[in-house]
Amino acid sequence: MTIMKKLLLTIIFAIFSTNVFAQDFNKGLEAYKAGDYATALKEWKPLAEQGIPSAQHNLGFMYEEGNGVLKDYAEAVKWYRLSAEQGDAYAQSNLGVMYDTGKGVPQDYAEAVKWYRLSAEQGTAFAQHNLGVMYDKGTGVLQNYSEAVKWYRLSAEQGNTDAQRLLGFMYQGGKGVPQDFTEAVKWYQLSAEQGDALAQHNLGVMYQLGRGVLQNNVTAHMWYNIALANGREKAIEWRDKVADVMTLEDISKATAMARECMNSDYKKCGY
């Protein structure tokens, strides 16, 4: 969803630019989506050099990823900055990441926070999530769980799966909010149903312990199995532990439920 929104925003910018800009920008956009990076570069670079912020952002992204050009983080930072200084929210978010990770610039958490905040205040879900992490960990800012919750929530409400999981964790631990297992389950489930393996594991724990939901070993086993299938290796220990107190019939049922849940794209998960 976030990627689609990003593409739509760039198209909208092109429509409200001159006809020539619109045609060139959208030609580059279609080429990029088709994997024709050489054509995208040909169309976007002149626009970027003319100061079009969306083209500058996209050119920065090409340099960061090495698509159609040699990977060059410093060059990516250059174009992100030019776009970010004109107020492009995605460029601001990506420039924040470069400072956060020390790619193309010396690592500077305070500078990362600055750019995340500018983007987050424009409603960018990724930046809101990242800003929440900075407050959660006290990186580049004074640690503030309430502020972390604020930004996680804004991002989570836009469907960001990492923010949903982290918001669930804040409710589970009572960090920045009153402890509320039911609310924790709500956010874990939203993240789990988007395929987040850690949220799936955490949801299994909630069902195993009966926190925020009725205790149910079968459902716990189901989520542990799904988390394991999605790469959460630690889930095997929890799955096998809960299996020790289940009947063979219940284990078989949980396994079938996990298969149905995944095959239905998390639409049919036993509840």
N, C-alpha and C positions, 0 to 999 in steps of 0.2 A: 504493500500500500504506500509506503513512504517513497519508494522508487517511482511509482506511477505519479504521485503528487509532484515529485521533482521534475519529471518530464513534462507534465502539464504546465507547470509554472514557467519552464523555459519556452514552451510553445506560446503561452500567453504573452510573454515579453516580446517575442518576435512579431506577433500579430500587431502589437501596438507600436512597433518601430516602423521605419519606412518600409515600403514594399520590397526594396532591394535587400535590406537587412533581413526581413522576414523570410524571403525566398532562400537566401544564402544560409541563414541560421538553420532553417528547417531541413534544407538539403543535407547539411552537416549532421543534424540530429538523426535523420533517417539512415544516413550512411553509418553512423556510429552504432545504432541499434542493429544494423545488419552485419556489423563486424568489419566494415570497410573504413578502417581508421585513417588511411591515407587521404581519402576524400573528406572525412570529417575534419582532419587537420587543415586541409586546403581551404575549406569553407570557414572554419572558425578562427584561424590565426589572424587573417586580415581584420575580422570584426573585433577580435580581442585587442589588436594593436590600435584600433580606432576608439577603444574605450568602452565597448559594450560589455557590461558586467557579467551577463550570463555566459558569453563566449569566453571571457577571461576565466571564469570559474571552471568551465568545461575543459579549457586548455590546461589549466592547472591539474585537473583530474587526470588528463591523459599523461602528463609528465609524472604524476605520482604513481600511476599504474604501469607506465611504460607501454601504453597503447598507441602505436603509430609513431612513437618517438622513443629514444633511449630514456630509460627511467632516470629522472633527475629531480631529487627532492627539493633542491635549492630553486630550481626553475619552477617547480610546482608552487612553492611558497611565494615566489615572485608574483605569479598570476593570481593565486588565491588572495594575496594581500591587495592587489589592485582592485579586484572585484569586491573584497570585503570592505574596503574603505569607501566604496560607493553604496554600501548597505546591503549587498547580496547575502541573504541569511545562510545559504548553503556554503558559500565561500567562507563566511565567518566561522561556521561550525568546523569546516575542514581545516582552516588555518589554526583553530584551537587544537585540533588533533595533532597537527604538526608540532606545535609548541609542547603539547602534552607528552608526545613520544620522542621529541628531539630529532625529528626528521627534517633536514634541510635548514634547521636553525638550532642553536643551543637550547637544550631542554629548559623550559621556563614555565612552571605551573601557574604562576600568577598571571602571566600573559595568556596562557591557555584559558584560565577562568574568564579573563576579560572578553575574549572572543566568543567563548561558549555563551556567556551571559547576553552579549549583543544578539546572538542568533536565537538563543532560548526565548528572549523577550519578544522575538518576532514569531514565536510559535513553532520553531523547529524541534521535532520530537527527539532526534538524536542529540542535539545540543542540550535539551532539557535533561535528558538522561545523563549525559556526561557531566553537566553541572551538578546534578544530584550526587553523582559519585564523588566529585571533588569535595562537596560539603560533608558527605558521609565519611570520607577518609581523612578530612582535614588537610587536603592537598591544595596548596595555593591559596587557601582561605582558612579561617578558623573553623574547626570542626563544629558542625551545627546540624544535628539530626532532624530538627523540625524543618530547617531549610531544605535538607536533602529530601525529606518526604514531600515537601511542596513541589519540587521539580520532578521527582519521580512520578508523582500523581499526574502532573500535567502531561508528561510523556506517556505514561501508562494509559491515560484516557484517550490518547491518539492511537493506541494499539501497539506501542513499542513493547515487545515481549520481554526484553531485559529489564525495562523499568517496571513492568507488571510483576515480574519475579522478585525484584528488589523491594518493591512496595509491600509485597506479601511478607518478605523477610522482616521488614520494619515492624509490621503489625504482629508478626509472630514473636518477635523479641521485645516489643514495646519500646522501640527506639524512635523517638520523635513523635510518637502517638501512644495513646493508651494501648496496652496489650489487648489484642482482639483476634482470637484464633479464627472466628468465623470470617472476618474480613481478610485474614491471611489466606484462608482457603479460597476465597473468591478470586483474589489476584493470582494465586498460584494456578488455579484452574484456567483462567484466561490465558496465561502464559503457556501452560501445559498443552492447551488445545491448539496452540500455534506451533507446537513441536519442540518447545524448549526442554531439553533433557533434564536440566537441573531442577526446573519447576516441577517436572513430572516426578522426579525423585522426592522432592519436598512434599508434594501432594500425597505420595505414598506414605511418607512418615506421618502426615496428619491423619490419614485413615488408619494406620497401624496403631497410633496412640489415642485415637478418638478425640482429636483436638479440632474443634470447630465443625466437626461432622460426627455422625454416629460411627463408633469403632467398627471396622469392617476389614478383616484380613484378606478377603478375596479381592476387594477393590485395591487394597494396598499392594498386594502381589501383582495385580494387573499393571499399576503405574510403575512399579519397580521394573517389571519386564519391559515395558515400553521405554523407560529411561535407559535401560541397558541396551536395547536395540538401537537407540539414538546416540549411543556413545558414552553414556554415564557409567563407567566401569564399576564405581563404588556401589552402584545399585545392586550388584550381584550379592554382596554380603547381606544387605538388608532383605533382599528377596528370599535368600536361602534361610535367613533367620526366621522370617515370618512363616516360611513353608514348614518349618519344624513343628509348628503348632496347628497345621492344617491337615485335613484329610486328603487322600489322593483325589477324591472326587472334587473337592474344593480347588485343588491346584489345577486340575484339568479345566474346571470352569473358568478360573482366572486366566489361564493361558488362552482359552478360546475368546474370552472378553478382550484381552489385549490385542489379539489378531483382528477382531471385528473393529475395535477402536481405531487401530492404525489404518485398516483397509477403508474405513469410512471417512478418513481424514478428520478423525476426532469428533465425528458427529454422533456416533453410537458407542458410548464408553461405559455402559452398564448402569447408567442412572438417568 
